[in-house]
Amino acid sequence: KRKKNRKEDLKMKFNEEEFLKTELGSAMKECIDNWETYLSSGYRDGVERCYAQWQVYKLAIKQFYGIEYRFIRENEYYGLVTETGDWVYKVKI
């Protein structure tokens, strides 16, 4: 028998669509939307607060699902994406 990896056993299957409907996912989307608004308007206190909140969401997703997302702003979109280009949350600007 193959020895199971205890850490992998603890990871939950990540369904992006379902996650974004949860209380955590909804609050995370609100944080990202606010972050973009504050970045666009230059409201530094808001930017710093949203960045700190994002760090908690990022850690939670990594802990429970084993996926690391990063916030990205492009000319046409902002949102959350993995290093391989998979978006969990993408908003057209």
PDB file of N, CA, C and O in Angstrom:
ATOM      1  N   LYS A   1       0.824  -1.191   0.000  1.00  0.00           N
ATOM      2  CA  LYS A   1       0.000   0.000   0.000  1.00  0.00           C
ATOM      3  C   LYS A   1       0.864   1.250   0.000  1.00  0.00           C
ATOM      4  O   LYS A   1       1.922   1.300   0.629  1.00  0.00           O
ATOM      5  N   ARG A   2       0.389   2.254  -0.719  1.00  0.00           N
ATOM      6  CA  ARG A   2       1.093   3.525  -0.761  1.00  0.00           C
ATOM      7  C   ARG A   2       0.794   4.309   0.512  1.00  0.00           C
ATOM      8  O   ARG A   2      -0.349   4.380   0.963  1.00  0.00           O
ATOM      9  N   LYS A   3       1.827   4.886   1.072  1.00  0.00           N
ATOM     10  CA  LYS A   3       1.661   5.688   2.287  1.00  0.00           C
ATOM     11  C   LYS A   3       0.992   7.009   1.909  1.00  0.00           C
ATOM     12  O   LYS A   3       1.448   7.712   1.008  1.00  0.00           O
ATOM     13  N   LYS A   4      -0.083   7.332   2.603  1.00  0.00           N
ATOM     14  CA  LYS A   4      -0.809   8.558   2.315  1.00  0.00           C
ATOM     15  C   LYS A   4      -0.103   9.767   2.905  1.00  0.00           C
ATOM     16  O   LYS A   4       0.515   9.695   3.967  1.00  0.00           O
ATOM     17  N   ASN A   5      -0.207  10.849   2.211  1.00  0.00           N
ATOM     18  CA  ASN A   5       0.339  12.116   2.673  1.00  0.00           C
ATOM     19  C   ASN A   5      -0.730  12.809   3.511  1.00  0.00           C
ATOM     20  O   ASN A   5      -1.749  13.255   2.983  1.00  0.00           O
ATOM     21  N   ARG A   6      -0.500  12.894   4.793  1.00  0.00           N
ATOM     22  CA  ARG A   6      -1.480  13.463   5.723  1.00  0.00           C
ATOM     23  C   ARG A   6      -1.869  14.888   5.339  1.00  0.00           C
ATOM     24  O   ARG A   6      -3.037  15.263   5.435  1.00  0.00           O
ATOM     25  N   LYS A   7      -0.903  15.670   4.909  1.00  0.00           N
ATOM     26  CA  LYS A   7      -1.171  17.050   4.518  1.00  0.00           C
ATOM     27  C   LYS A   7      -2.148  17.102   3.335  1.00  0.00           C
ATOM     28  O   LYS A   7      -3.061  17.927   3.321  1.00  0.00           O
ATOM     29  N   GLU A   8      -1.957  16.237   2.361  1.00  0.00           N
ATOM     30  CA  GLU A   8      -2.838  16.203   1.196  1.00  0.00           C
ATOM     31  C   GLU A   8      -4.235  15.735   1.574  1.00  0.00           C
ATOM     32  O   GLU A   8      -5.218  16.187   0.985  1.00  0.00           O
ATOM     33  N   ASP A   9      -4.337  14.836   2.549  1.00  0.00           N
ATOM     34  CA  ASP A   9      -5.644  14.362   3.008  1.00  0.00           C
ATOM     35  C   ASP A   9      -6.472  15.498   3.587  1.00  0.00           C
ATOM     36  O   ASP A   9      -7.700  15.469   3.506  1.00  0.00           O
ATOM     37  N   LEU A  10      -5.826  16.488   4.163  1.00  0.00           N
ATOM     38  CA  LEU A  10      -6.520  17.593   4.813  1.00  0.00           C
ATOM     39  C   LEU A  10      -6.999  18.657   3.833  1.00  0.00           C
ATOM     40  O   LEU A  10      -7.826  19.496   4.193  1.00  0.00           O
ATOM     41  N   LYS A  11      -6.501  18.637   2.617  1.00  0.00           N
ATOM     42  CA  LYS A  11      -6.888  19.621   1.613  1.00  0.00           C
ATOM     43  C   LYS A  11      -8.279  19.313   1.080  1.00  0.00           C
ATOM     44  O   LYS A  11      -8.614  18.155   0.833  1.00  0.00           O
ATOM     45  N   MET A  12      -9.091  20.355   0.904  1.00  0.00           N
ATOM     46  CA  MET A  12     -10.428  20.203   0.356  1.00  0.00           C
ATOM     47  C   MET A  12     -10.373  20.444  -1.149  1.00  0.00           C
ATOM     48  O   MET A  12      -9.501  21.156  -1.645  1.00  0.00           O
ATOM     49  N   LYS A  13     -11.306  19.847  -1.855  1.00  0.00           N
ATOM     50  CA  LYS A  13     -11.396  20.071  -3.297  1.00  0.00           C
ATOM     51  C   LYS A  13     -11.917  21.494  -3.524  1.00  0.00           C
ATOM     52  O   LYS A  13     -12.908  21.906  -2.921  1.00  0.00           O
ATOM     53  N   PHE A  14     -11.242  22.229  -4.391  1.00  0.00           N
ATOM     54  CA  PHE A  14     -11.579  23.626  -4.636  1.00  0.00           C
ATOM     55  C   PHE A  14     -12.475  23.758  -5.854  1.00  0.00           C
ATOM     56  O   PHE A  14     -12.063  23.433  -6.968  1.00  0.00           O
ATOM     57  N   ASN A  15     -13.695  24.233  -5.651  1.00  0.00           N
ATOM     58  CA  ASN A  15     -14.620  24.538  -6.723  1.00  0.00           C
ATOM     59  C   ASN A  15     -14.764  26.062  -6.724  1.00  0.00           C
ATOM     60  O   ASN A  15     -15.426  26.635  -5.859  1.00  0.00           O
ATOM     61  N   GLU A  16     -14.137  26.702  -7.702  1.00  0.00           N
ATOM     62  CA  GLU A  16     -14.086  28.165  -7.736  1.00  0.00           C
ATOM     63  C   GLU A  16     -15.466  28.805  -7.679  1.00  0.00           C
ATOM     64  O   GLU A  16     -15.696  29.731  -6.902  1.00  0.00           O
ATOM     65  N   GLU A  17     -16.380  28.311  -8.500  1.00  0.00           N
ATOM     66  CA  GLU A  17     -17.709  28.887  -8.571  1.00  0.00           C
ATOM     67  C   GLU A  17     -18.446  28.775  -7.231  1.00  0.00           C
ATOM     68  O   GLU A  17     -19.055  29.738  -6.765  1.00  0.00           O
ATOM     69  N   GLU A  18     -18.383  27.605  -6.630  1.00  0.00           N
ATOM     70  CA  GLU A  18     -19.045  27.391  -5.341  1.00  0.00           C
ATOM     71  C   GLU A  18     -18.370  28.200  -4.234  1.00  0.00           C
ATOM     72  O   GLU A  18     -19.043  28.752  -3.364  1.00  0.00           O
ATOM     73  N   PHE A  19     -17.031  28.268  -4.268  1.00  0.00           N
ATOM     74  CA  PHE A  19     -16.302  29.023  -3.252  1.00  0.00           C
ATOM     75  C   PHE A  19     -16.711  30.489  -3.242  1.00  0.00           C
ATOM     76  O   PHE A  19     -16.898  31.078  -2.177  1.00  0.00           O
ATOM     77  N   LEU A  20     -16.851  31.075  -4.420  1.00  0.00           N
ATOM     78  CA  LEU A  20     -17.195  32.494  -4.505  1.00  0.00           C
ATOM     79  C   LEU A  20     -18.607  32.785  -3.990  1.00  0.00           C
ATOM     80  O   LEU A  20     -18.936  33.938  -3.710  1.00  0.00           O
ATOM     81  N   LYS A  21     -19.443  31.750  -3.862  1.00  0.00           N
ATOM     82  CA  LYS A  21     -20.797  31.908  -3.322  1.00  0.00           C
ATOM     83  C   LYS A  21     -20.832  31.798  -1.801  1.00  0.00           C
ATOM     84  O   LYS A  21     -21.840  32.135  -1.180  1.00  0.00           O
ATOM     85  N   THR A  22     -19.743  31.330  -1.198  1.00  0.00           N
ATOM     86  CA  THR A  22     -19.703  31.175   0.257  1.00  0.00           C
ATOM     87  C   THR A  22     -19.523  32.539   0.919  1.00  0.00           C
ATOM     88  O   THR A  22     -19.215  33.532   0.258  1.00  0.00           O
ATOM     89  N   GLU A  23     -19.719  32.566   2.227  1.00  0.00           N
ATOM     90  CA  GLU A  23     -19.523  33.808   2.972  1.00  0.00           C
ATOM     91  C   GLU A  23     -18.080  34.293   2.843  1.00  0.00           C
ATOM     92  O   GLU A  23     -17.832  35.485   2.655  1.00  0.00           O
ATOM     93  N   LEU A  24     -17.136  33.367   2.945  1.00  0.00           N
ATOM     94  CA  LEU A  24     -15.715  33.718   2.813  1.00  0.00           C
ATOM     95  C   LEU A  24     -15.412  34.232   1.404  1.00  0.00           C
ATOM     96  O   LEU A  24     -14.737  35.248   1.239  1.00  0.00           O
ATOM     97  N   GLY A  25     -15.914  33.526   0.394  1.00  0.00           N
ATOM     98  CA  GLY A  25     -15.681  33.935  -0.988  1.00  0.00           C
ATOM     99  C   GLY A  25     -16.293  35.284  -1.309  1.00  0.00           C
ATOM    100  O   GLY A  25     -15.675  36.100  -1.993  1.00  0.00           O
ATOM    101  N   SER A  26     -17.498  35.527  -0.824  1.00  0.00           N
ATOM    102  CA  SER A  26     -18.171  36.814  -1.055  1.00  0.00           C
ATOM    103  C   SER A  26     -17.422  37.962  -0.390  1.00  0.00           C
ATOM    104  O   SER A  26     -17.254  39.031  -0.978  1.00  0.00           O
ATOM    105  N   ALA A  27     -16.975  37.732   0.835  1.00  0.00           N
ATOM    106  CA  ALA A  27     -16.214  38.764   1.547  1.00  0.00           C
ATOM    107  C   ALA A  27     -14.884  39.024   0.849  1.00  0.00           C
ATOM    108  O   ALA A  27     -14.423  40.164   0.789  1.00  0.00           O
ATOM    109  N   MET A  28     -14.266  37.967   0.321  1.00  0.00           N
ATOM    110  CA  MET A  28     -13.002  38.124  -0.396  1.00  0.00           C
ATOM    111  C   MET A  28     -13.218  38.955  -1.663  1.00  0.00           C
ATOM    112  O   MET A  28     -12.423  39.849  -1.953  1.00  0.00           O
ATOM    113  N   LYS A  29     -14.280  38.672  -2.422  1.00  0.00           N
ATOM    114  CA  LYS A  29     -14.580  39.451  -3.627  1.00  0.00           C
ATOM    115  C   LYS A  29     -14.791  40.920  -3.280  1.00  0.00           C
ATOM    116  O   LYS A  29     -14.295  41.805  -3.978  1.00  0.00           O
ATOM    117  N   GLU A  30     -15.518  41.174  -2.214  1.00  0.00           N
ATOM    118  CA  GLU A  30     -15.760  42.554  -1.781  1.00  0.00           C
ATOM    119  C   GLU A  30     -14.440  43.248  -1.446  1.00  0.00           C
ATOM    120  O   GLU A  30     -14.236  44.411  -1.794  1.00  0.00           O
ATOM    121  N   CYS A  31     -13.551  42.530  -0.771  1.00  0.00           N
ATOM    122  CA  CYS A  31     -12.231  43.068  -0.430  1.00  0.00           C
ATOM    123  C   CYS A  31     -11.447  43.418  -1.697  1.00  0.00           C
ATOM    124  O   CYS A  31     -10.854  44.493  -1.784  1.00  0.00           O
ATOM    125  N   ILE A  32     -11.444  42.516  -2.670  1.00  0.00           N
ATOM    126  CA  ILE A  32     -10.702  42.743  -3.920  1.00  0.00           C
ATOM    127  C   ILE A  32     -11.295  43.924  -4.691  1.00  0.00           C
ATOM    128  O   ILE A  32     -10.556  44.746  -5.233  1.00  0.00           O
ATOM    129  N   ASP A  33     -12.622  44.008  -4.741  1.00  0.00           N
ATOM    130  CA  ASP A  33     -13.270  45.134  -5.431  1.00  0.00           C
ATOM    131  C   ASP A  33     -12.939  46.457  -4.736  1.00  0.00           C
ATOM    132  O   ASP A  33     -12.648  47.455  -5.396  1.00  0.00           O
ATOM    133  N   ASN A  34     -12.985  46.458  -3.412  1.00  0.00           N
ATOM    134  CA  ASN A  34     -12.631  47.672  -2.663  1.00  0.00           C
ATOM    135  C   ASN A  34     -11.167  48.037  -2.881  1.00  0.00           C
ATOM    136  O   ASN A  34     -10.831  49.211  -3.039  1.00  0.00           O
ATOM    137  N   TRP A  35     -10.301  47.034  -2.890  1.00  0.00           N
ATOM    138  CA  TRP A  35      -8.875  47.256  -3.100  1.00  0.00           C
ATOM    139  C   TRP A  35      -8.658  47.958  -4.439  1.00  0.00           C
ATOM    140  O   TRP A  35      -7.912  48.934  -4.521  1.00  0.00           O
ATOM    141  N   GLU A  36      -9.306  47.461  -5.475  1.00  0.00           N
ATOM    142  CA  GLU A  36      -9.178  48.079  -6.800  1.00  0.00           C
ATOM    143  C   GLU A  36      -9.688  49.521  -6.771  1.00  0.00           C
ATOM    144  O   GLU A  36      -9.054  50.408  -7.343  1.00  0.00           O
ATOM    145  N   THR A  37     -10.797  49.761  -6.129  1.00  0.00           N
ATOM    146  CA  THR A  37     -11.342  51.117  -6.026  1.00  0.00           C
ATOM    147  C   THR A  37     -10.358  52.043  -5.317  1.00  0.00           C
ATOM    148  O   THR A  37     -10.104  53.159  -5.771  1.00  0.00           O
ATOM    149  N   TYR A  38      -9.812  51.572  -4.208  1.00  0.00           N
ATOM    150  CA  TYR A  38      -8.863  52.392  -3.445  1.00  0.00           C
ATOM    151  C   TYR A  38      -7.564  52.623  -4.221  1.00  0.00           C
ATOM    152  O   TYR A  38      -6.996  53.714  -4.175  1.00  0.00           O
ATOM    153  N   LEU A  39      -7.102  51.604  -4.925  1.00  0.00           N
ATOM    154  CA  LEU A  39      -5.892  51.784  -5.748  1.00  0.00           C
ATOM    155  C   LEU A  39      -6.131  52.828  -6.830  1.00  0.00           C
ATOM    156  O   LEU A  39      -5.284  53.688  -7.073  1.00  0.00           O
ATOM    157  N   SER A  40      -7.284  52.750  -7.473  1.00  0.00           N
ATOM    158  CA  SER A  40      -7.618  53.685  -8.560  1.00  0.00           C
ATOM    159  C   SER A  40      -7.775  55.114  -8.066  1.00  0.00           C
ATOM    160  O   SER A  40      -7.451  56.065  -8.777  1.00  0.00           O
ATOM    161  N   SER A  41      -8.275  55.258  -6.839  1.00  0.00           N
ATOM    162  CA  SER A  41      -8.515  56.604  -6.308  1.00  0.00           C
ATOM    163  C   SER A  41      -7.352  57.148  -5.484  1.00  0.00           C
ATOM    164  O   SER A  41      -7.339  58.325  -5.123  1.00  0.00           O
ATOM    165  N   GLY A  42      -6.369  56.284  -5.186  1.00  0.00           N
ATOM    166  CA  GLY A  42      -5.218  56.734  -4.418  1.00  0.00           C
ATOM    167  C   GLY A  42      -5.458  56.829  -2.919  1.00  0.00           C
ATOM    168  O   GLY A  42      -4.703  57.498  -2.213  1.00  0.00           O
ATOM    169  N   TYR A  43      -6.497  56.171  -2.426  1.00  0.00           N
ATOM    170  CA  TYR A  43      -6.828  56.189  -0.995  1.00  0.00           C
ATOM    171  C   TYR A  43      -5.939  55.188  -0.254  1.00  0.00           C
ATOM    172  O   TYR A  43      -6.267  54.008  -0.135  1.00  0.00           O
ATOM    173  N   ARG A  44      -4.816  55.689   0.235  1.00  0.00           N
ATOM    174  CA  ARG A  44      -3.760  54.842   0.798  1.00  0.00           C
ATOM    175  C   ARG A  44      -4.215  53.988   1.992  1.00  0.00           C
ATOM    176  O   ARG A  44      -3.872  52.809   2.077  1.00  0.00           O
ATOM    177  N   ASP A  45      -4.979  54.580   2.906  1.00  0.00           N
ATOM    178  CA  ASP A  45      -5.439  53.818   4.078  1.00  0.00           C
ATOM    179  C   ASP A  45      -6.296  52.629   3.655  1.00  0.00           C
ATOM    180  O   ASP A  45      -6.169  51.534   4.202  1.00  0.00           O
ATOM    181  N   GLY A  46      -7.168  52.856   2.677  1.00  0.00           N
ATOM    182  CA  GLY A  46      -8.008  51.773   2.163  1.00  0.00           C
ATOM    183  C   GLY A  46      -7.189  50.693   1.481  1.00  0.00           C
ATOM    184  O   GLY A  46      -7.456  49.503   1.645  1.00  0.00           O
ATOM    185  N   VAL A  47      -6.188  51.113   0.712  1.00  0.00           N
ATOM    186  CA  VAL A  47      -5.302  50.162   0.033  1.00  0.00           C
ATOM    187  C   VAL A  47      -4.607  49.277   1.055  1.00  0.00           C
ATOM    188  O   VAL A  47      -4.562  48.057   0.897  1.00  0.00           O
ATOM    189  N   GLU A  48      -4.068  49.884   2.095  1.00  0.00           N
ATOM    190  CA  GLU A  48      -3.342  49.123   3.125  1.00  0.00           C
ATOM    191  C   GLU A  48      -4.263  48.166   3.871  1.00  0.00           C
ATOM    192  O   GLU A  48      -3.878  47.037   4.176  1.00  0.00           O
ATOM    193  N   ARG A  49      -5.479  48.617   4.165  1.00  0.00           N
ATOM    194  CA  ARG A  49      -6.435  47.761   4.871  1.00  0.00           C
ATOM    195  C   ARG A  49      -6.824  46.561   4.009  1.00  0.00           C
ATOM    196  O   ARG A  49      -6.871  45.431   4.496  1.00  0.00           O
ATOM    197  N   CYS A  50      -7.100  46.806   2.740  1.00  0.00           N
ATOM    198  CA  CYS A  50      -7.477  45.705   1.838  1.00  0.00           C
ATOM    199  C   CYS A  50      -6.310  44.752   1.612  1.00  0.00           C
ATOM    200  O   CYS A  50      -6.514  43.542   1.517  1.00  0.00           O
ATOM    201  N   TYR A  51      -5.108  45.272   1.527  1.00  0.00           N
ATOM    202  CA  TYR A  51      -3.933  44.411   1.373  1.00  0.00           C
ATOM    203  C   TYR A  51      -3.813  43.466   2.570  1.00  0.00           C
ATOM    204  O   TYR A  51      -3.560  42.273   2.403  1.00  0.00           O
ATOM    205  N   ALA A  52      -3.995  44.006   3.771  1.00  0.00           N
ATOM    206  CA  ALA A  52      -3.902  43.180   4.982  1.00  0.00           C
ATOM    207  C   ALA A  52      -5.003  42.118   4.989  1.00  0.00           C
ATOM    208  O   ALA A  52      -4.750  40.968   5.349  1.00  0.00           O
ATOM    209  N   GLN A  53      -6.214  42.492   4.595  1.00  0.00           N
ATOM    210  CA  GLN A  53      -7.311  41.519   4.523  1.00  0.00           C
ATOM    211  C   GLN A  53      -7.000  40.448   3.484  1.00  0.00           C
ATOM    212  O   GLN A  53      -7.231  39.263   3.724  1.00  0.00           O
ATOM    213  N   TRP A  54      -6.485  40.854   2.344  1.00  0.00           N
ATOM    214  CA  TRP A  54      -6.161  39.911   1.280  1.00  0.00           C
ATOM    215  C   TRP A  54      -5.142  38.867   1.758  1.00  0.00           C
ATOM    216  O   TRP A  54      -5.239  37.696   1.391  1.00  0.00           O
ATOM    217  N   GLN A  55      -4.179  39.282   2.565  1.00  0.00           N
ATOM    218  CA  GLN A  55      -3.182  38.346   3.074  1.00  0.00           C
ATOM    219  C   GLN A  55      -3.845  37.214   3.868  1.00  0.00           C
ATOM    220  O   GLN A  55      -3.403  36.066   3.804  1.00  0.00           O
ATOM    221  N   VAL A  56      -4.896  37.538   4.608  1.00  0.00           N
ATOM    222  CA  VAL A  56      -5.630  36.519   5.381  1.00  0.00           C
ATOM    223  C   VAL A  56      -6.386  35.586   4.430  1.00  0.00           C
ATOM    224  O   VAL A  56      -6.335  34.367   4.594  1.00  0.00           O
ATOM    225  N   TYR A  57      -7.080  36.141   3.445  1.00  0.00           N
ATOM    226  CA  TYR A  57      -7.796  35.302   2.473  1.00  0.00           C
ATOM    227  C   TYR A  57      -6.828  34.398   1.715  1.00  0.00           C
ATOM    228  O   TYR A  57      -7.092  33.212   1.520  1.00  0.00           O
ATOM    229  N   LYS A  58      -5.716  34.967   1.297  1.00  0.00           N
ATOM    230  CA  LYS A  58      -4.705  34.217   0.557  1.00  0.00           C
ATOM    231  C   LYS A  58      -4.185  33.036   1.385  1.00  0.00           C
ATOM    232  O   LYS A  58      -4.053  31.922   0.877  1.00  0.00           O
ATOM    233  N   LEU A  59      -3.900  33.286   2.636  1.00  0.00           N
ATOM    234  CA  LEU A  59      -3.417  32.243   3.535  1.00  0.00           C
ATOM    235  C   LEU A  59      -4.475  31.161   3.742  1.00  0.00           C
ATOM    236  O   LEU A  59      -4.150  29.974   3.752  1.00  0.00           O
ATOM    237  N   ALA A  60      -5.730  31.557   3.905  1.00  0.00           N
ATOM    238  CA  ALA A  60      -6.812  30.587   4.108  1.00  0.00           C
ATOM    239  C   ALA A  60      -6.971  29.675   2.891  1.00  0.00           C
ATOM    240  O   ALA A  60      -7.103  28.460   3.037  1.00  0.00           O
ATOM    241  N   ILE A  61      -6.959  30.258   1.696  1.00  0.00           N
ATOM    242  CA  ILE A  61      -7.097  29.454   0.476  1.00  0.00           C
ATOM    243  C   ILE A  61      -5.925  28.482   0.342  1.00  0.00           C
ATOM    244  O   ILE A  61      -6.111  27.317  -0.010  1.00  0.00           O
ATOM    245  N   LYS A  62      -4.735  28.964   0.622  1.00  0.00           N
ATOM    246  CA  LYS A  62      -3.562  28.095   0.536  1.00  0.00           C
ATOM    247  C   LYS A  62      -3.637  26.978   1.577  1.00  0.00           C
ATOM    248  O   LYS A  62      -3.325  25.827   1.272  1.00  0.00           O
ATOM    249  N   GLN A  63      -4.043  27.305   2.787  1.00  0.00           N
ATOM    250  CA  GLN A  63      -4.124  26.318   3.868  1.00  0.00           C
ATOM    251  C   GLN A  63      -5.161  25.228   3.575  1.00  0.00           C
ATOM    252  O   GLN A  63      -4.880  24.039   3.723  1.00  0.00           O
ATOM    253  N   PHE A  64      -6.352  25.642   3.161  1.00  0.00           N
ATOM    254  CA  PHE A  64      -7.439  24.685   2.992  1.00  0.00           C
ATOM    255  C   PHE A  64      -7.471  23.996   1.634  1.00  0.00           C
ATOM    256  O   PHE A  64      -7.930  22.859   1.523  1.00  0.00           O
ATOM    257  N   TYR A  65      -6.982  24.684   0.597  1.00  0.00           N
ATOM    258  CA  TYR A  65      -7.081  24.136  -0.749  1.00  0.00           C
ATOM    259  C   TYR A  65      -5.733  23.873  -1.413  1.00  0.00           C
ATOM    260  O   TYR A  65      -5.674  23.207  -2.447  1.00  0.00           O
ATOM    261  N   GLY A  66      -4.657  24.385  -0.835  1.00  0.00           N
ATOM    262  CA  GLY A  66      -3.332  24.172  -1.410  1.00  0.00           C
ATOM    263  C   GLY A  66      -3.074  24.976  -2.671  1.00  0.00           C
ATOM    264  O   GLY A  66      -2.199  24.631  -3.465  1.00  0.00           O
ATOM    265  N   ILE A  67      -3.835  26.051  -2.858  1.00  0.00           N
ATOM    266  CA  ILE A  67      -3.706  26.879  -4.062  1.00  0.00           C
ATOM    267  C   ILE A  67      -3.270  28.274  -3.641  1.00  0.00           C
ATOM    268  O   ILE A  67      -3.785  28.833  -2.672  1.00  0.00           O
ATOM    269  N   GLU A  68      -2.318  28.828  -4.378  1.00  0.00           N
ATOM    270  CA  GLU A  68      -1.856  30.181  -4.070  1.00  0.00           C
ATOM    271  C   GLU A  68      -2.271  31.129  -5.181  1.00  0.00           C
ATOM    272  O   GLU A  68      -1.880  30.966  -6.337  1.00  0.00           O
ATOM    273  N   TYR A  69      -3.070  32.122  -4.813  1.00  0.00           N
ATOM    274  CA  TYR A  69      -3.514  33.143  -5.752  1.00  0.00           C
ATOM    275  C   TYR A  69      -2.781  34.446  -5.479  1.00  0.00           C
ATOM    276  O   TYR A  69      -2.285  34.682  -4.377  1.00  0.00           O
ATOM    277  N   ARG A  70      -2.723  35.288  -6.509  1.00  0.00           N
ATOM    278  CA  ARG A  70      -2.163  36.623  -6.342  1.00  0.00           C
ATOM    279  C   ARG A  70      -3.111  37.628  -6.975  1.00  0.00           C
ATOM    280  O   ARG A  70      -3.830  37.321  -7.926  1.00  0.00           O
ATOM    281  N   PHE A  71      -3.096  38.824  -6.430  1.00  0.00           N
ATOM    282  CA  PHE A  71      -3.911  39.911  -6.965  1.00  0.00           C
ATOM    283  C   PHE A  71      -3.189  40.481  -8.176  1.00  0.00           C
ATOM    284  O   PHE A  71      -1.974  40.674  -8.157  1.00  0.00           O
ATOM    285  N   ILE A  72      -3.954  40.747  -9.229  1.00  0.00           N
ATOM    286  CA  ILE A  72      -3.351  41.291 -10.440  1.00  0.00           C
ATOM    287  C   ILE A  72      -4.240  42.407 -10.994  1.00  0.00           C
ATOM    288  O   ILE A  72      -5.468  42.345 -10.935  1.00  0.00           O
ATOM    289  N   ARG A  73      -3.577  43.420 -11.531  1.00  0.00           N
ATOM    290  CA  ARG A  73      -4.263  44.514 -12.225  1.00  0.00           C
ATOM    291  C   ARG A  73      -3.643  44.621 -13.605  1.00  0.00           C
ATOM    292  O   ARG A  73      -2.433  44.801 -13.743  1.00  0.00           O
ATOM    293  N   GLU A  74      -4.473  44.511 -14.613  1.00  0.00           N
ATOM    294  CA  GLU A  74      -4.022  44.683 -15.989  1.00  0.00           C
ATOM    295  C   GLU A  74      -4.804  45.832 -16.608  1.00  0.00           C
ATOM    296  O   GLU A  74      -5.631  46.457 -15.942  1.00  0.00           O
ATOM    297  N   ASN A  75      -4.546  46.108 -17.867  1.00  0.00           N
ATOM    298  CA  ASN A  75      -5.261  47.199 -18.536  1.00  0.00           C
ATOM    299  C   ASN A  75      -6.763  46.972 -18.576  1.00  0.00           C
ATOM    300  O   ASN A  75      -7.542  47.911 -18.413  1.00  0.00           O
ATOM    301  N   GLU A  76      -7.174  45.717 -18.795  1.00  0.00           N
ATOM    302  CA  GLU A  76      -8.594  45.428 -18.969  1.00  0.00           C
ATOM    303  C   GLU A  76      -9.242  44.705 -17.801  1.00  0.00           C
ATOM    304  O   GLU A  76     -10.466  44.712 -17.672  1.00  0.00           O
ATOM    305  N   TYR A  77      -8.421  44.066 -16.929  1.00  0.00           N
ATOM    306  CA  TYR A  77      -8.975  43.243 -15.853  1.00  0.00           C
ATOM    307  C   TYR A  77      -8.217  43.439 -14.542  1.00  0.00           C
ATOM    308  O   TYR A  77      -7.065  43.873 -14.525  1.00  0.00           O
ATOM    309  N   TYR A  78      -8.892  43.109 -13.458  1.00  0.00           N
ATOM    310  CA  TYR A  78      -8.233  42.935 -12.167  1.00  0.00           C
ATOM    311  C   TYR A  78      -8.852  41.703 -11.528  1.00  0.00           C
ATOM    312  O   TYR A  78      -9.951  41.289 -11.897  1.00  0.00           O
ATOM    313  N   GLY A  79      -8.148  41.123 -10.578  1.00  0.00           N
ATOM    314  CA  GLY A  79      -8.696  39.963  -9.891  1.00  0.00           C
ATOM    315  C   GLY A  79      -7.621  39.093  -9.285  1.00  0.00           C
ATOM    316  O   GLY A  79      -6.533  39.556  -8.943  1.00  0.00           O
ATOM    317  N   LEU A  80      -7.955  37.810  -9.158  1.00  0.00           N
ATOM    318  CA  LEU A  80      -7.068  36.847  -8.516  1.00  0.00           C
ATOM    319  C   LEU A  80      -6.723  35.731  -9.488  1.00  0.00           C
ATOM    320  O   LEU A  80      -7.599  35.154 -10.131  1.00  0.00           O
ATOM    321  N   VAL A  81      -5.437  35.437  -9.583  1.00  0.00           N
ATOM    322  CA  VAL A  81      -4.961  34.469 -10.563  1.00  0.00           C
ATOM    323  C   VAL A  81      -3.818  33.647  -9.961  1.00  0.00           C
ATOM    324  O   VAL A  81      -3.098  34.121  -9.083  1.00  0.00           O
ATOM    325  N   THR A  82      -3.662  32.411 -10.444  1.00  0.00           N
ATOM    326  CA  THR A  82      -2.526  31.585 -10.023  1.00  0.00           C
ATOM    327  C   THR A  82      -1.334  31.896 -10.914  1.00  0.00           C
ATOM    328  O   THR A  82      -1.458  32.623 -11.900  1.00  0.00           O
ATOM    329  N   GLU A  83      -0.182  31.341 -10.562  1.00  0.00           N
ATOM    330  CA  GLU A  83       1.015  31.534 -11.390  1.00  0.00           C
ATOM    331  C   GLU A  83       0.840  30.941 -12.784  1.00  0.00           C
ATOM    332  O   GLU A  83       1.486  31.384 -13.734  1.00  0.00           O
ATOM    333  N   THR A  84      -0.035  29.935 -12.912  1.00  0.00           N
ATOM    334  CA  THR A  84      -0.253  29.297 -14.212  1.00  0.00           C
ATOM    335  C   THR A  84      -1.348  29.989 -15.026  1.00  0.00           C
ATOM    336  O   THR A  84      -1.672  29.553 -16.131  1.00  0.00           O
ATOM    337  N   GLY A  85      -1.919  31.073 -14.479  1.00  0.00           N
ATOM    338  CA  GLY A  85      -2.892  31.848 -15.229  1.00  0.00           C
ATOM    339  C   GLY A  85      -4.340  31.478 -15.008  1.00  0.00           C
ATOM    340  O   GLY A  85      -5.214  31.959 -15.730  1.00  0.00           O
ATOM    341  N   ASP A  86      -4.619  30.627 -14.021  1.00  0.00           N
ATOM    342  CA  ASP A  86      -6.002  30.263 -13.703  1.00  0.00           C
ATOM    343  C   ASP A  86      -6.625  31.337 -12.819  1.00  0.00           C
ATOM    344  O   ASP A  86      -6.120  31.626 -11.734  1.00  0.00           O
ATOM    345  N   TRP A  87      -7.709  31.918 -13.280  1.00  0.00           N
ATOM    346  CA  TRP A  87      -8.386  32.979 -12.532  1.00  0.00           C
ATOM    347  C   TRP A  87      -9.435  32.368 -11.615  1.00  0.00           C
ATOM    348  O   TRP A  87     -10.166  31.469 -12.029  1.00  0.00           O
ATOM    349  N   VAL A  88      -9.518  32.835 -10.397  1.00  0.00           N
ATOM    350  CA  VAL A  88     -10.619  32.481  -9.503  1.00  0.00           C
ATOM    351  C   VAL A  88     -11.630  33.629  -9.507  1.00  0.00           C
ATOM    352  O   VAL A  88     -12.824  33.419  -9.291  1.00  0.00           O
ATOM    353  N   TYR A  89     -11.145  34.824  -9.751  1.00  0.00           N
ATOM    354  CA  TYR A  89     -12.002  36.005  -9.756  1.00  0.00           C
ATOM    355  C   TYR A  89     -11.411  36.986 -10.745  1.00  0.00           C
ATOM    356  O   TYR A  89     -10.263  37.408 -10.606  1.00  0.00           O
ATOM    357  N   LYS A  90     -12.212  37.355 -11.760  1.00  0.00           N
ATOM    358  CA  LYS A  90     -11.726  38.223 -12.835  1.00  0.00           C
ATOM    359  C   LYS A  90     -12.805  39.245 -13.140  1.00  0.00           C
ATOM    360  O   LYS A  90     -13.947  38.882 -13.423  1.00  0.00           O
ATOM    361  N   VAL A  91     -12.446  40.529 -13.085  1.00  0.00           N
ATOM    362  CA  VAL A  91     -13.407  41.601 -13.319  1.00  0.00           C
ATOM    363  C   VAL A  91     -12.893  42.507 -14.438  1.00  0.00           C
ATOM    364  O   VAL A  91     -11.749  42.958 -14.413  1.00  0.00           O
ATOM    365  N   LYS A  92     -13.750  42.760 -15.407  1.00  0.00           N
ATOM    366  CA  LYS A  92     -13.392  43.685 -16.497  1.00  0.00           C
ATOM    367  C   LYS A  92     -13.478  45.113 -15.973  1.00  0.00           C
ATOM    368  O   LYS A  92     -14.458  45.500 -15.338  1.00  0.00           O
ATOM    369  N   ILE A  93     -12.438  45.885 -16.250  1.00  0.00           N
ATOM    370  CA  ILE A  93     -12.388  47.285 -15.786  1.00  0.00           C
ATOM    371  C   ILE A  93     -13.183  48.155 -16.725  1.00  0.00           C
ATOM    372  O   ILE A  93     -13.270  49.366 -16.518  1.00  0.00           O
TER     373      ILE A  93
END
